[in-house]
Amino acid sequence: MNKLITLCKALVMVLLLQSCNGTETFTDNEIDPKLQELISRKNDSLLAAMSNSDLQSFKALGSPDFVKFLRSRIESSVWAFRKGVLNTEYKIYKQYYNKHSNTNSYAKLESEDGDYTFTFKNNTKETYVALLKTSYMGIGDYLVTVIYELHDNQWKVDHVNVGVLGQFGKNASEYFELAKQKEKEGYLIDALFYSDIAMSCLEPAGKMMVYENIDKMQYYQKEWQNRVSSQYKFPQVVSGVRSNPQIVDLKPVVNTEGMFPMFSYVTPVPLADKKILTMEFEDIKREVRNLYPALDFNAKYIYYRAYNSPSPGADYHEFKETQN
């Protein structure tokens, strides 16, 4: 029986491997401009439908299977458009026109730079994968994945997905490279910050897109997390400051200009006493550079939040240190 199970598993693996073959793929400028223009118009219509939940447009654009299971196919993708997080503006991130030797098989696409693989099931002999990049306030980048199938000489949407691609024009793989560079420079905390971003955007197209270095990303993020946790304990008393404030948190914050570190600390100085609070802050700025050598203090901004209580939701006063 065990031999039979092993044989069946081997046969399944062979069939899967064979099904991933037999696909001729054209990317970006290799694709006929007329076809690109046609798909572009359909992309515009699809995103317009996502922005106002136009069911009739979805039905006109969708394949028979997509229309049959319409609500389940779109419910996880339209939220960002409905809530106004995303609008209908986008750029082409990557596009693939595919000719398959078989139907109901699995096609595997590889990025030209070897950064990721994209695997999907093709139900027809010709498919078109459109990866569209859109952003929220120029900060968070999202990937809209659309898979078209050719049905009776008409291109129909069969799959749509919205996932987090990255931040400020960089994807998970690029943030991992930044993290490695920071670790090499001795800034372990910054390396962890960047690796955390990488981990938050590993699935921009769900399980279909897989980064080639995903195992390394996960390994090093965990290693850097353990090293930072062992070296830096919270709360951290800033004993070099007379009031003995306690740093209770250090994390990255994001605004339209980038990502910057932010210290949160609890102080006995009343928040209303701005003069003494500012004098204390000047001393804290000096001391944290000695306490946190693994943080790059050359960032354009470093934020500090002073609290009188560590309770969640407590009032605070924020200072912003600007590097000249």
Disulfide bonds with the S-S distance in Angstrom:
none
